[in-house]
Amino acid sequence: MNKNLNQTKSSLKQLILISLNYRLTLISTIIISILISFISAYRPKLIQKAIDIHILYKDFLGLKNILILIIMLLFLESIFHFILLYLSNVLAQNVIKKIRILLFEKLLHFKNSFFNRTPIGKLVSYSVSDIETIAVIFNDGILLVAGDVLRIIMIIIMMYTVHQKLSFIVLFTIPFMYIITRFFQNTLKKTFQEERIQTSRLNSFLQENIVGMSIIQLFHKEKEEYFKFESINRKLMNAHFKTIFYFSIFFPIVEIISAITISIIIFYGGFHAFEKIGNVKPGQIIAFIFFIYLLFRPMRQIADRFNIIQRGIAGIERIFSILNSKEFIPPNRGNLRFEKLKGHIVFNNVHFSYIENEMVLNGISFKIQPGEKVAIVGSTGSGKSTITYLISRFYDIKKGNIWIDGYSIQDIELKNLRSHIRVVTQDAFLFNDSIINNVTLGDPSISIGKIEDMAKKIGIHNFITSLPDGYKSIVKEKGSLLSTGEKQLISFLRVQMHPYSVLILDEATASLNKELEKMIYQATDLLTKHKTSIIITHRISTLENSDKILVIDKGSIVEKGTHQKLIQLNGYYAGLYKESFDKTI
């Protein structure tokens, strides 16, 4: 409980600190709120004077003047309300923009393990719908709550100046309102948290099912997925119903307390008038009826707005939990930067695990000379891809050392390290953009002529120009316009457009048809020429042309050498060759 309270306070504090970047707008909204509070609280006092001074004594001129003043104040209050609403929205949108930038910047530097265990739907929900709740917190929450509190204070002061005893009667009801408000606030906080949890589940479920719709249809699982969706949707609806139920109870109770207070004021004033005791005047009673209305309305609104804030807090707590997360890889232990690397890679007794006490690599040691082409083979889950992840520092090792050109990769600036390494995977990723933009990745120094020249060398220029818009063709989401092999060729072209010292091909030639095979190998030869290359593959033609083969089994190197040498050993590698490699020839 205390942990959740501290987290809430921390999230609100961080939100307020971000809003301080826009001090002028924030201060302006506070000043406008103070002016609105004063005008709103002063109007009943003017009404009291109009009745008790001008109407009772038939002072028409004085009545006319005070009515003009009331109308002017109402008009001024309306203008201030407009300004307050506009400024609060400007402040909210600026804060939202800032937090979106901070959140995306944070995600750009997170470890791969974070994305592996966090559903995309949840991250999208956090980055879009949860952030939008910040606007609600500012527009209908914090700023207006502050205004309501100021209004209550002003009203209490004005009540006291009109009639002390009547003000004490009204103030007597405030503790009851506070107790009721706190009760509903705590109750609704739980329902709002449940709403956000179920909303997040729904977003995650939809994201996953839309992406995997072809699998659902191929295996005829539409009915099962429909019932799952119906269950999640029903839970979300029930969470909303709970909120509606508590609101339906709260507001009538507030109205009853308000009506009882007004009745007591009228009874007290009427009794004193009948008995001709005290000094309660008609204008004072009418003024207090207005005061009660003006007092209970912000008190009710505060409860409502606290609930809005609670709903928003459920969202911003998730946002700031990401912003405060330590999921990113520390960028530097040093600040070494290189214009070019030779590509001399050394693994020395490297241990690594994704999950504590479940080792994936057990004391791996090997050397790769500059310009050497090294193939890595092994069964699924043996740790092949993990080695490539560690070279790019997508993960940090638990024990041992990894050196490039004699320097620990942790001593090289992370951005600089990755600028020298290029990776092509079997599932080559392309953005929903043109081929040009997928190749250049926003680098203005890469000209279309340079791209075309390299595409001709790789052998894919004719294929690209055959597309409806050539190099400007939009490849659609995840490159769905293209086949797997075609996407790999585009990713090969992308790699060649950006200088590198180390090339990693992770099963990049695993899903090829005969038509694309020649092109892909032509591109591979071009990419690996005079470059340190690490190739994870099962293709014998690639293995035969490698300078060295590392055979991995259960996180350990069991054999190393050339293809012919390993075949002659008649060991683990030869067994893999006999069982499965010959099927790919």
C-alpha positions as CSV (number, residue, x, y, z in Angstrom):
1,M,0.0,0.0,0.0
2,N,2.8,2.4,1.0
3,K,4.7,1.4,-2.1
4,N,1.8,2.2,-4.3
5,L,1.3,5.5,-2.6
6,N,4.9,6.4,-3.0
7,Q,4.8,5.5,-6.6
8,T,1.7,7.7,-7.1
9,K,3.4,10.6,-5.4
10,S,6.5,10.1,-7.5
11,S,4.6,10.0,-10.7
12,L,2.6,13.1,-9.9
13,K,5.8,14.9,-8.8
14,Q,7.6,14.0,-12.1
15,L,4.5,15.2,-14.1
16,I,4.5,18.5,-12.2
17,L,8.3,18.9,-12.7
18,I,7.8,18.4,-16.5
19,S,5.0,21.0,-16.5
20,L,7.4,23.5,-14.9
21,N,9.2,23.6,-18.3
22,Y,6.2,25.7,-19.4
23,R,6.2,28.1,-16.4
24,L,4.5,31.0,-18.1
25,T,1.5,29.0,-19.2
26,L,1.3,27.3,-15.8
27,I,1.5,30.6,-13.8
28,S,-1.0,32.2,-16.2
29,T,-3.5,29.4,-15.5
30,I,-3.0,29.8,-11.7
31,I,-3.6,33.6,-11.9
32,I,-6.8,33.1,-14.0
33,S,-8.0,30.4,-11.5
34,I,-7.6,32.9,-8.6
35,L,-9.5,35.6,-10.5
36,I,-12.4,33.2,-11.4
37,S,-12.5,32.0,-7.7
38,F,-12.8,35.6,-6.4
39,I,-15.5,36.7,-9.0
40,S,-17.5,33.5,-8.4
41,A,-17.4,33.9,-4.6
42,Y,-18.1,37.7,-4.7
43,R,-21.4,37.5,-6.7
44,P,-23.6,36.2,-3.8
45,K,-22.4,39.0,-1.7
46,L,-23.4,41.5,-4.4
47,I,-26.9,39.8,-4.5
48,Q,-27.2,40.1,-0.7
49,K,-26.4,43.9,-0.9
50,A,-28.8,44.3,-3.8
51,I,-31.7,42.8,-1.7
52,D,-30.9,44.1,1.8
53,I,-29.7,47.6,0.9
54,H,-31.2,48.6,-2.4
55,I,-34.4,46.6,-2.9
56,L,-35.6,46.9,0.8
57,Y,-34.9,50.7,0.8
58,K,-36.2,51.2,-2.8
59,D,-32.9,52.5,-4.1
60,F,-33.4,52.0,-7.8
61,L,-30.2,53.7,-8.9
62,G,-28.1,51.7,-6.5
63,L,-29.9,48.5,-7.6
64,K,-29.2,49.4,-11.3
65,N,-25.5,49.9,-10.6
66,I,-25.1,46.7,-8.7
67,L,-26.9,44.7,-11.4
68,I,-24.6,46.2,-14.0
69,L,-21.7,45.2,-11.9
70,I,-23.0,41.6,-11.5
71,I,-23.5,41.3,-15.3
72,M,-20.1,42.7,-16.0
73,L,-18.5,40.2,-13.5
74,L,-20.5,37.3,-15.2
75,F,-19.2,38.4,-18.6
76,L,-15.6,38.7,-17.2
77,E,-15.9,35.3,-15.5
78,S,-17.0,33.7,-18.9
79,I,-13.9,35.2,-20.6
80,F,-11.6,34.0,-17.9
81,H,-13.2,30.5,-18.1
82,F,-12.4,30.5,-21.9
83,I,-8.8,31.6,-21.2
84,L,-8.4,29.0,-18.5
85,L,-9.7,26.2,-20.7
86,Y,-7.5,27.2,-23.6
87,L,-4.3,27.6,-21.5
88,S,-4.9,24.3,-19.6
89,N,-5.2,22.5,-23.0
90,V,-2.0,24.2,-24.3
91,L,-0.1,23.2,-21.1
92,A,-1.5,19.6,-21.3
93,Q,-0.5,19.2,-25.0
94,N,3.0,20.5,-24.4
95,V,3.5,18.1,-21.5
96,I,2.1,15.2,-23.6
97,K,4.5,16.1,-26.4
98,K,7.4,16.2,-24.0
99,I,6.5,12.9,-22.4
100,R,6.0,11.2,-25.8
101,I,9.5,12.3,-26.8
102,L,11.0,11.1,-23.5
103,L,9.2,7.7,-23.7
104,F,10.2,7.0,-27.3
105,E,13.8,8.1,-26.6
106,K,13.8,5.7,-23.7
107,L,12.4,2.8,-25.8
108,L,15.1,3.4,-28.4
109,H,17.8,2.4,-25.9
110,F,16.1,-0.5,-24.1
111,K,17.5,-4.0,-24.0
112,N,16.0,-6.6,-26.4
113,S,14.9,-8.6,-23.4
114,F,12.4,-5.9,-22.5
115,F,10.7,-6.1,-25.9
116,N,10.8,-9.9,-25.8
117,R,8.8,-10.1,-22.6
118,T,6.5,-7.0,-23.1
119,P,3.6,-7.4,-25.5
120,I,3.6,-4.8,-28.3
121,G,-0.1,-4.0,-27.6
122,K,0.8,-2.9,-24.1
123,L,3.6,-0.6,-25.3
124,V,1.3,0.9,-27.9
125,S,-1.4,1.4,-25.2
126,Y,1.2,3.0,-22.9
127,S,2.5,5.3,-25.6
128,V,-0.9,6.4,-27.0
129,S,-4.0,6.0,-24.7
130,D,-2.2,6.2,-21.4
131,I,-0.3,9.4,-22.4
132,E,-3.6,10.9,-23.6
133,T,-4.9,10.6,-20.0
134,I,-2.4,13.3,-19.1
135,A,-4.6,15.8,-20.9
136,V,-7.5,14.7,-18.8
137,I,-5.4,15.1,-15.6
138,F,-4.5,18.7,-16.5
139,N,-7.8,19.9,-18.2
140,D,-10.3,18.2,-15.8
141,G,-8.0,17.3,-13.0
142,I,-5.1,19.0,-11.2
143,L,-5.6,22.6,-12.5
144,L,-9.3,22.6,-12.0
145,V,-9.0,21.0,-8.6
146,A,-6.6,23.8,-7.6
147,G,-9.2,26.3,-8.9
148,D,-12.0,24.5,-7.0
149,V,-10.0,24.6,-3.7
150,L,-9.3,28.4,-4.2
151,R,-13.1,28.9,-4.9
152,I,-14.0,27.0,-1.7
153,I,-11.6,29.2,0.3
154,M,-13.0,32.4,-1.2
155,I,-16.6,31.3,-0.6
156,I,-15.9,30.5,3.0
157,I,-14.3,34.0,3.5
158,M,-17.2,35.7,1.7
159,M,-19.7,33.7,3.8
160,Y,-18.0,34.8,7.0
161,T,-18.2,38.5,5.9
162,V,-22.0,38.1,5.1
163,H,-23.1,36.3,8.3
164,Q,-20.9,34.5,10.8
165,K,-23.5,32.1,12.4
166,L,-24.9,31.1,9.1
167,S,-21.4,30.4,7.8
168,F,-20.8,28.1,10.8
169,I,-23.9,26.1,10.0
170,V,-22.6,25.5,6.4
171,L,-19.1,24.7,7.6
172,F,-20.5,22.1,9.9
173,T,-21.4,19.9,6.8
174,I,-17.9,20.0,5.3
175,P,-16.4,17.2,7.4
176,F,-19.3,14.9,6.3
177,M,-18.6,15.8,2.7
178,Y,-14.9,15.1,3.2
179,I,-15.6,11.6,4.6
180,I,-18.0,10.7,1.8
181,T,-15.6,12.1,-0.8
182,R,-12.6,10.1,0.6
183,F,-14.6,6.9,0.7
184,F,-15.7,7.1,-2.9
185,Q,-12.3,8.3,-4.0
186,N,-10.6,5.2,-2.5
187,T,-13.3,2.9,-3.9
188,L,-13.1,4.4,-7.4
189,K,-9.3,4.2,-7.5
190,K,-9.6,0.4,-7.5
191,T,-12.2,0.4,-10.3
192,F,-10.1,2.8,-12.4
193,Q,-7.0,0.5,-12.0
194,E,-9.1,-2.4,-13.1
195,E,-10.3,-0.4,-16.1
196,R,-6.7,0.3,-17.2
197,I,-5.6,-3.3,-16.7
198,Q,-8.5,-4.6,-18.8
199,T,-8.0,-1.9,-21.4
200,S,-4.3,-2.9,-21.7
201,R,-5.2,-6.6,-22.0
202,L,-7.7,-5.8,-24.7
203,N,-5.2,-3.7,-26.7
204,S,-2.5,-6.5,-26.3
205,F,-5.0,-9.2,-27.4
206,L,-6.1,-7.2,-30.5
207,Q,-2.6,-6.4,-31.5
208,E,-1.5,-10.1,-31.3
209,N,-4.6,-11.4,-33.1
210,I,-4.5,-8.9,-35.9
211,V,-0.8,-9.7,-36.6
212,G,-1.5,-13.4,-36.3
213,M,-4.8,-13.5,-38.2
214,S,-3.6,-15.7,-41.0
215,I,-2.6,-18.4,-38.4
216,I,-6.0,-18.1,-36.7
217,Q,-7.8,-18.6,-40.0
218,L,-5.5,-21.4,-41.2
219,F,-6.1,-23.4,-38.1
220,H,-9.8,-22.6,-37.9
221,K,-9.5,-20.9,-34.4
222,E,-11.8,-18.0,-35.1
223,K,-14.4,-19.3,-32.6
224,E,-11.9,-19.8,-29.8
225,E,-10.4,-16.4,-30.3
226,Y,-13.8,-14.8,-30.5
227,F,-14.7,-16.3,-27.1
228,K,-11.4,-15.1,-25.6
229,F,-12.1,-11.6,-26.9
230,E,-15.7,-11.7,-25.6
231,S,-14.4,-12.6,-22.2
232,I,-11.8,-9.8,-22.1
233,N,-14.4,-7.3,-23.4
234,R,-16.9,-8.3,-20.8
235,K,-14.4,-7.8,-18.0
236,L,-13.7,-4.3,-19.3
237,M,-17.4,-3.5,-19.5
238,N,-17.9,-4.8,-15.9
239,A,-15.1,-2.6,-14.7
240,H,-16.8,0.4,-16.4
241,F,-20.1,-0.6,-14.8
242,K,-18.6,-0.5,-11.3
243,T,-17.4,3.0,-11.9
244,I,-20.9,4.1,-13.2
245,F,-22.5,2.5,-10.1
246,Y,-20.4,4.3,-7.6
247,F,-20.9,7.6,-9.4
248,S,-24.6,7.0,-9.4
249,I,-24.6,6.7,-5.6
250,F,-22.2,9.5,-4.9
251,F,-23.9,12.4,-6.6
252,P,-27.4,11.9,-5.2
253,I,-25.8,11.8,-1.7
254,V,-24.1,15.1,-2.3
255,E,-27.4,16.6,-3.5
256,I,-29.2,15.4,-0.4
257,I,-26.6,17.0,1.9
258,S,-26.8,20.2,-0.1
259,A,-30.6,20.2,0.1
260,I,-30.5,19.6,3.9
261,T,-28.0,22.4,4.4
262,I,-30.2,24.8,2.5
263,S,-33.3,23.7,4.5
264,I,-31.4,24.4,7.8
265,I,-30.3,27.8,6.6
266,I,-33.9,28.7,5.6
267,F,-35.3,27.3,8.9
268,Y,-32.7,29.2,11.0
269,G,-33.4,32.5,9.2
270,G,-37.2,32.0,9.2
271,F,-37.2,31.1,12.9
272,H,-35.3,34.2,13.8
273,A,-37.5,36.4,11.6
274,F,-40.7,34.9,13.3
275,E,-39.3,35.3,16.7
276,K,-37.8,38.7,15.9
277,I,-34.4,37.7,17.3
278,G,-31.0,37.9,15.7
279,N,-30.1,39.9,12.7
280,V,-30.7,37.6,9.7
281,K,-31.9,39.5,6.7
282,P,-33.7,38.1,3.6
283,G,-30.7,39.0,1.4
284,Q,-28.4,37.1,3.6
285,I,-30.5,33.9,3.4
286,I,-30.7,34.2,-0.4
287,A,-27.0,34.8,-0.6
288,F,-26.3,31.7,1.5
289,I,-28.5,29.6,-0.8
290,F,-26.2,30.7,-3.6
291,F,-23.1,30.2,-1.4
292,I,-24.2,26.6,-0.6
293,Y,-24.7,25.9,-4.3
294,L,-21.4,27.5,-5.2
295,L,-19.7,25.6,-2.3
296,F,-21.1,22.2,-2.9
297,R,-20.6,22.3,-6.6
298,P,-16.8,22.6,-6.4
299,M,-16.7,20.1,-3.5
300,R,-18.6,17.6,-5.7
301,Q,-16.4,18.5,-8.7
302,I,-13.3,17.9,-6.6
303,A,-14.5,14.4,-5.8
304,D,-15.3,13.9,-9.5
305,R,-11.9,15.4,-10.6
306,F,-10.0,13.4,-8.0
307,N,-11.5,10.3,-9.6
308,I,-10.4,11.6,-13.1
309,I,-7.0,12.1,-11.6
310,Q,-7.0,8.6,-10.2
311,R,-8.0,7.2,-13.6
312,G,-5.1,9.2,-15.2
313,I,-2.7,8.2,-12.5
314,A,-3.2,4.6,-13.4
315,G,-1.9,5.5,-16.8
316,I,0.9,7.8,-15.9
317,E,2.2,5.3,-13.3
318,R,2.8,2.9,-16.1
319,I,4.4,5.5,-18.3
320,F,6.8,6.6,-15.6
321,S,7.5,3.0,-14.6
322,I,9.0,2.8,-18.1
323,L,10.7,6.2,-18.0
324,N,12.2,5.3,-14.6
325,S,13.2,1.8,-15.7
326,K,16.8,0.6,-15.8
327,E,16.1,-1.7,-18.7
328,F,18.6,0.1,-21.0
329,I,22.2,-1.1,-21.5
330,P,24.6,1.3,-19.9
331,P,26.0,3.1,-23.0
332,N,29.5,3.5,-21.8
333,R,32.1,2.4,-19.4
334,G,34.5,4.4,-21.4
335,N,34.3,6.8,-24.3
336,L,36.4,5.1,-27.0
337,R,35.4,6.0,-30.6
338,F,36.8,4.7,-33.8
339,E,36.4,5.8,-37.4
340,K,37.1,2.3,-38.6
341,L,37.7,-1.2,-37.0
342,K,39.8,-4.0,-38.3
343,G,37.3,-6.5,-37.0
344,H,39.6,-8.6,-34.8
345,I,37.1,-10.3,-32.4
346,V,38.0,-12.3,-29.3
347,F,35.7,-14.1,-26.9
348,N,37.4,-15.2,-23.7
349,N,35.5,-17.5,-21.3
350,V,32.2,-15.7,-22.0
351,H,29.2,-16.8,-19.8
352,F,25.7,-15.5,-20.5
353,S,22.1,-16.2,-19.5
354,Y,18.8,-14.6,-20.3
355,I,17.2,-15.9,-17.1
356,E,19.1,-16.2,-13.8
357,N,20.8,-19.6,-13.3
358,E,19.8,-20.8,-16.8
359,M,23.1,-20.4,-18.7
360,V,22.9,-20.1,-22.5
361,L,26.7,-19.7,-23.1
362,N,29.1,-21.6,-20.9
363,G,32.6,-20.3,-21.1
364,I,32.8,-19.6,-24.8
365,S,36.2,-18.8,-26.2
366,F,37.3,-18.2,-29.8
367,K,39.2,-15.7,-32.0
368,I,38.2,-14.2,-35.4
369,Q,40.9,-12.6,-37.4
370,P,40.3,-9.3,-39.4
371,G,38.6,-10.1,-42.8
372,E,38.0,-13.7,-41.8
373,K,34.7,-15.4,-42.7
374,V,33.5,-17.6,-39.8
375,A,30.4,-19.8,-39.9
376,I,28.6,-20.8,-36.7
377,V,26.5,-24.0,-36.7
378,G,24.5,-25.9,-34.1
379,S,21.1,-27.1,-33.2
380,T,18.2,-24.8,-32.3
381,G,18.8,-23.1,-28.9
382,S,22.5,-24.0,-28.8
383,G,23.4,-20.2,-28.5
384,K,24.4,-19.3,-32.0
385,S,22.3,-16.1,-32.3
386,T,23.2,-15.2,-28.7
387,I,26.8,-14.8,-29.7
388,T,25.9,-12.2,-32.4
389,Y,23.6,-10.4,-29.9
390,L,26.6,-10.0,-27.5
391,I,28.9,-8.7,-30.2
392,S,26.4,-5.9,-30.9
393,R,25.8,-5.4,-27.2
394,F,22.1,-6.0,-27.3
395,Y,22.8,-7.8,-24.1
396,D,25.8,-7.6,-21.6
397,I,27.7,-10.7,-20.6
398,K,27.6,-12.1,-17.1
399,K,31.2,-13.2,-17.0
400,G,34.3,-13.2,-19.2
401,N,35.5,-10.7,-21.9
402,I,34.7,-9.7,-25.4
403,W,37.4,-7.7,-27.3
404,I,37.3,-6.0,-30.7
405,D,40.7,-4.9,-32.0
406,G,42.1,-5.3,-28.5
407,Y,39.5,-3.2,-26.7
408,S,36.7,-4.4,-24.5
409,I,33.4,-3.7,-26.3
410,Q,32.1,-2.2,-23.0
411,D,34.9,0.5,-23.3
412,I,33.7,1.5,-26.8
413,E,30.8,4.0,-27.0
414,L,27.7,1.9,-27.7
415,K,26.6,4.0,-30.7
416,N,30.1,4.0,-32.2
417,L,30.4,0.2,-31.7
418,R,27.1,-0.5,-33.5
419,S,28.0,1.8,-36.3
420,H,30.7,-0.6,-37.3
421,I,28.5,-3.7,-37.2
422,R,25.8,-4.7,-39.7
423,V,23.3,-7.5,-39.2
424,V,21.0,-9.3,-41.7
425,T,18.6,-11.8,-40.4
426,Q,16.3,-14.4,-41.9
427,D,13.3,-12.3,-41.1
428,A,14.6,-9.1,-42.6
429,F,12.6,-6.1,-41.3
430,L,11.5,-3.3,-43.6
431,F,9.5,-0.2,-42.6
432,N,6.2,0.7,-44.2
433,D,8.0,3.2,-46.5
434,S,9.7,3.4,-49.8
435,I,12.6,1.3,-50.8
436,I,14.8,4.4,-50.9
437,N,14.0,5.3,-47.4
438,N,14.4,1.7,-46.2
439,V,17.9,1.7,-47.7
440,T,19.1,5.2,-46.6
441,L,17.3,5.2,-43.2
442,G,17.2,8.9,-43.4
443,D,20.8,9.5,-44.4
444,P,20.7,12.5,-46.8
445,S,24.3,11.8,-48.0
446,I,23.2,8.6,-49.8
447,S,22.2,9.6,-53.3
448,I,19.8,7.6,-55.5
449,G,22.6,7.2,-58.1
450,K,24.8,5.5,-55.5
451,I,21.9,3.2,-54.5
452,E,21.3,2.2,-58.1
453,D,25.0,1.5,-58.8
454,M,25.1,-0.8,-55.7
455,A,21.8,-2.4,-56.6
456,K,23.3,-3.3,-60.1
457,K,26.3,-4.9,-58.5
458,I,24.2,-6.9,-56.2
459,G,21.9,-7.8,-59.1
460,I,18.6,-6.4,-57.9
461,H,18.3,-3.2,-59.9
462,N,16.1,-4.8,-62.6
463,F,13.8,-6.3,-59.9
464,I,13.4,-3.0,-58.1
465,T,12.7,-1.0,-61.4
466,S,10.1,-3.7,-62.3
467,L,8.0,-2.5,-59.3
468,P,5.2,0.0,-60.0
469,D,7.1,3.0,-58.6
470,G,10.6,1.6,-58.8
471,Y,12.8,2.7,-55.9
472,K,9.9,4.9,-54.6
473,S,7.6,1.8,-54.2
474,I,6.1,1.6,-50.7
475,V,6.9,-1.9,-49.4
476,K,4.0,-1.9,-46.9
477,E,4.0,-3.0,-43.2
478,K,7.0,-5.3,-42.5
479,G,7.7,-5.3,-46.2
480,S,4.7,-7.4,-47.0
481,L,4.8,-6.3,-50.7
482,L,7.9,-8.4,-51.1
483,S,8.8,-12.1,-50.7
484,T,11.2,-13.2,-47.9
485,G,14.1,-13.4,-50.4
486,E,13.3,-10.0,-51.9
487,K,13.3,-8.4,-48.4
488,Q,16.7,-10.0,-47.7
489,L,18.1,-8.6,-50.9
490,I,16.8,-5.1,-49.9
491,S,18.3,-5.5,-46.5
492,F,21.6,-6.5,-48.2
493,L,21.5,-3.3,-50.2
494,R,20.8,-1.3,-47.1
495,V,23.8,-2.8,-45.3
496,Q,26.1,-2.0,-48.3
497,M,25.0,1.7,-48.2
498,H,26.3,2.1,-44.7
499,P,30.0,1.6,-44.0
500,Y,30.8,-1.3,-41.6
501,S,33.7,-3.4,-40.4
502,V,31.9,-6.5,-39.1
503,L,29.0,-8.3,-40.9
504,I,26.6,-10.7,-39.2
505,L,24.3,-12.9,-41.3
506,D,21.9,-14.8,-39.1
507,E,20.3,-17.4,-41.2
508,A,20.0,-14.7,-43.9
509,T,20.0,-17.3,-46.7
510,A,17.7,-19.8,-45.1
511,S,14.4,-19.1,-47.0
512,L,15.4,-18.8,-50.7
513,N,14.1,-20.2,-53.9
514,K,16.3,-21.2,-56.8
515,E,15.6,-17.9,-58.7
516,L,16.9,-15.8,-55.8
517,E,19.7,-18.0,-54.6
518,K,22.2,-16.9,-57.2
519,M,21.4,-13.2,-56.5
520,I,21.7,-13.7,-52.7
521,Y,25.0,-15.4,-53.0
522,Q,26.3,-12.7,-55.3
523,A,25.3,-10.2,-52.7
524,T,26.8,-12.2,-49.9
525,D,30.2,-12.4,-51.7
526,L,30.1,-8.6,-52.2
527,L,29.2,-7.9,-48.6
528,T,31.7,-10.2,-47.0
529,K,34.7,-9.3,-49.2
530,H,37.5,-8.0,-47.0
531,K,35.1,-7.8,-44.1
532,T,35.1,-9.8,-40.8
533,S,32.0,-11.9,-41.3
534,I,30.0,-14.1,-39.0
535,I,27.5,-16.3,-40.7
536,I,24.9,-18.5,-39.0
537,T,23.8,-21.0,-41.6
538,H,22.9,-24.6,-42.5
539,R,23.8,-24.3,-46.1
540,I,26.8,-26.5,-47.1
541,S,27.9,-24.2,-49.9
542,T,28.4,-21.4,-47.4
543,L,30.1,-23.6,-44.9
544,E,32.5,-24.9,-47.5
545,N,33.6,-21.4,-48.4
546,S,34.1,-20.3,-44.8
547,D,37.6,-19.8,-43.3
548,K,36.5,-21.3,-40.0
549,I,33.5,-23.1,-38.6
550,L,32.5,-22.9,-34.9
551,V,30.2,-25.8,-33.8
552,I,28.0,-24.9,-30.8
553,D,26.2,-27.4,-28.6
554,K,24.3,-26.5,-25.4
555,G,26.2,-23.2,-25.1
556,S,29.7,-24.6,-25.6
557,I,32.0,-24.8,-28.6
558,V,32.5,-28.5,-29.2
559,E,34.5,-28.3,-32.5
560,K,36.2,-25.7,-34.6
561,G,37.9,-25.8,-38.0
562,T,37.3,-25.8,-41.7
563,H,34.5,-27.9,-43.3
564,Q,36.9,-30.6,-44.6
565,K,38.8,-30.8,-41.3
566,L,35.5,-31.2,-39.3
567,I,34.2,-33.9,-41.7
568,Q,37.4,-35.8,-41.3
569,L,37.1,-35.6,-37.5
570,N,33.8,-37.6,-37.9
571,G,32.5,-35.9,-34.8
572,Y,29.5,-33.7,-33.9
573,Y,29.7,-31.6,-37.1
574,A,29.9,-34.7,-39.3
575,G,26.8,-36.0,-37.5
576,L,24.9,-32.9,-38.2
577,Y,26.0,-33.0,-41.8
578,K,24.8,-36.6,-42.3
579,E,21.5,-36.0,-40.5
580,S,20.4,-32.7,-42.0
581,F,22.9,-30.6,-44.0
582,D,22.9,-32.9,-47.0
583,K,19.2,-32.3,-47.4
584,T,19.9,-28.6,-48.2
585,I,22.3,-29.3,-51.1
